[in-house]
């Protein structure tokens, strides 16, 4: 999965761009990469799901967990999606879109 995650930093925000499927098998790798990048001088995290086709329950749990960790550290989190993302409905069903800001990439 490491080839399917790219973690970059844009000023004071970490951007984690994911590709493919986000499932139980890749959660430890994604979490490790993201947490390594989240230093105290970072204001927040953007998880880019534009190129993600599928997210299982472990992936949803990971996103909620990251949001809780960031909130505890007074840091923010947002998710970006493509306009026709198959993941959008899942975020609505799980109320993740109520807990985390979801923005559309054009």
RAWO-V866181 format. One record per pair of residues at least 12 apart in sequence whose C-alpha atoms are under 10 Angstrom apart, sorted by the first residue. I is the first residue (numbers start at 1). J is the second residue. If there is no record, write none. Layout:
i->I j->J
i->I j->J
//
This chain:
i->1 j->18
i->1 j->19
i->1 j->20
i->1 j->21
i->1 j->22
i->1 j->25
i->1 j->26
i->1 j->27
i->1 j->28
i->1 j->29
i->1 j->30
i->2 j->18
i->2 j->19
i->2 j->26
i->2 j->29
i->2 j->30
i->2 j->33
i->3 j->18
i->3 j->19
i->4 j->17
i->4 j->18
i->4 j->19
i->4 j->20
i->4 j->21
i->4 j->22
i->4 j->26
i->4 j->30
i->4 j->51
i->4 j->52
i->5 j->17
i->5 j->18
i->5 j->19
i->5 j->20
i->5 j->26
i->5 j->29
i->5 j->30
i->5 j->33
i->5 j->34
i->5 j->48
i->6 j->18
i->6 j->19
i->6 j->30
i->6 j->33
i->6 j->34
i->6 j->48
i->7 j->30
i->7 j->33
i->7 j->34
i->7 j->36
i->7 j->37
i->7 j->46
i->7 j->47
i->7 j->48
i->8 j->34
i->8 j->37
i->8 j->46
i->9 j->37
i->9 j->38
i->9 j->42
i->9 j->45
i->9 j->46
i->10 j->42
i->11 j->42
i->11 j->43
i->12 j->38
i->12 j->39
i->12 j->40
i->12 j->41
i->12 j->42
i->12 j->43
i->12 j->44
i->12 j->45
i->13 j->37
i->13 j->38
i->13 j->41
i->13 j->42
i->13 j->43
i->13 j->44
i->13 j->45
i->13 j->46
i->13 j->75
i->13 j->76
i->13 j->77
i->14 j->34
i->14 j->35
i->14 j->37
i->14 j->38
i->14 j->39
i->14 j->42
i->14 j->43
i->14 j->44
i->14 j->45
i->14 j->46
i->14 j->47
i->14 j->77
i->15 j->34
i->15 j->37
i->15 j->38
i->15 j->44
i->15 j->45
i->15 j->46
i->15 j->47
i->15 j->48
i->15 j->77
i->15 j->78
i->15 j->79
i->16 j->30
i->16 j->33
i->16 j->34
i->16 j->37
i->16 j->45
i->16 j->46
i->16 j->47
i->16 j->48
i->16 j->49
i->16 j->79
i->17 j->30
i->17 j->46
i->17 j->47
i->17 j->48
i->17 j->49
i->17 j->50
i->17 j->51
i->17 j->52
i->17 j->79
i->17 j->80
i->18 j->30
i->18 j->47
i->18 j->48
i->18 j->49
i->18 j->50
i->18 j->51
i->18 j->52
i->18 j->53
i->19 j->48
i->19 j->49
i->19 j->50
i->19 j->51
i->19 j->52
i->19 j->53
i->19 j->54
i->20 j->49
i->20 j->50
i->20 j->51
i->20 j->52
i->20 j->53
i->20 j->54
i->20 j->55
i->21 j->49
i->21 j->51
i->21 j->52
i->21 j->53
i->21 j->54
i->21 j->55
i->21 j->56
i->21 j->59
i->22 j->49
i->22 j->52
i->22 j->53
i->22 j->54
i->22 j->55
i->22 j->56
i->22 j->57
i->22 j->58
i->22 j->59
i->22 j->60
i->22 j->62
i->23 j->54
i->23 j->55
i->23 j->56
i->23 j->57
i->23 j->58
i->23 j->59
i->23 j->60
i->23 j->62
i->24 j->55
i->24 j->56
i->24 j->57
i->24 j->58
i->24 j->59
i->24 j->61
i->24 j->62
i->25 j->58
i->25 j->59
i->26 j->58
i->26 j->59
i->27 j->58
i->27 j->59
i->27 j->61
i->27 j->62
i->27 j->63
i->28 j->62
i->30 j->59
i->30 j->62
i->31 j->59
i->31 j->62
i->31 j->63
i->31 j->65
i->31 j->66
i->34 j->47
i->34 j->66
i->35 j->66
i->35 j->69
i->35 j->70
i->38 j->70
i->38 j->75
i->40 j->73
i->40 j->74
i->40 j->75
i->41 j->75
i->42 j->70
i->42 j->73
i->42 j->74
i->42 j->75
i->42 j->76
i->43 j->70
i->43 j->73
i->43 j->74
i->43 j->75
i->43 j->76
i->43 j->77
i->44 j->67
i->44 j->70
i->44 j->71
i->44 j->73
i->44 j->74
i->44 j->75
i->44 j->76
i->44 j->77
i->44 j->78
i->45 j->66
i->45 j->67
i->45 j->70
i->45 j->75
i->45 j->76
i->45 j->77
i->45 j->78
i->45 j->79
i->46 j->76
i->46 j->77
i->46 j->78
i->46 j->79
i->46 j->80
i->46 j->101
i->46 j->102
i->46 j->103
i->47 j->63
i->47 j->77
i->47 j->78
i->47 j->79
i->47 j->80
i->47 j->81
i->47 j->102
i->48 j->78
i->48 j->79
i->48 j->80
i->48 j->81
i->48 j->82
i->48 j->102
i->48 j->103
i->48 j->104
i->48 j->105
i->49 j->79
i->49 j->80
i->49 j->81
i->49 j->82
i->49 j->85
i->49 j->86
i->49 j->87
i->49 j->88
i->49 j->104
i->49 j->105
i->50 j->79
i->50 j->80
i->50 j->81
i->50 j->82
i->50 j->83
i->50 j->84
i->50 j->85
i->50 j->86
i->50 j->87
i->50 j->104
i->50 j->105
i->50 j->106
i->51 j->80
i->51 j->81
i->51 j->82
i->51 j->85
i->51 j->86
i->51 j->87
i->52 j->81
i->52 j->82
i->52 j->85
i->52 j->86
i->52 j->87
i->53 j->85
i->53 j->86
i->53 j->87
i->54 j->85
i->54 j->86
i->54 j->87
i->54 j->90
i->55 j->86
i->55 j->87
i->55 j->90
i->55 j->91
i->56 j->87
i->56 j->90
i->57 j->90
i->57 j->94
i->60 j->90
i->60 j->91
i->60 j->94
i->60 j->96
i->61 j->94
i->61 j->96
i->63 j->77
i->63 j->78
i->63 j->79
i->63 j->96
i->63 j->99
i->63 j->100
i->64 j->94
i->64 j->95
i->64 j->96
i->64 j->99
i->64 j->100
i->67 j->96
i->67 j->99
i->67 j->100
i->68 j->99
i->68 j->100
i->76 j->100
i->76 j->101
i->77 j->99
i->77 j->100
i->77 j->101
i->77 j->102
i->78 j->97
i->78 j->99
i->78 j->100
i->78 j->101
i->78 j->102
i->78 j->103
i->79 j->91
i->79 j->96
i->79 j->97
i->79 j->100
i->79 j->101
i->79 j->102
i->79 j->103
i->79 j->104
i->79 j->105
i->80 j->101
i->80 j->102
i->80 j->103
i->80 j->104
i->80 j->105
i->80 j->106
i->81 j->102
i->81 j->103
i->81 j->104
i->81 j->105
i->81 j->106
i->82 j->103
i->82 j->104
i->82 j->105
i->82 j->106
i->83 j->103
i->83 j->104
i->83 j->105
i->83 j->106
i->84 j->104
i->84 j->105
i->85 j->104
i->85 j->105
i->88 j->102
i->88 j->104
//
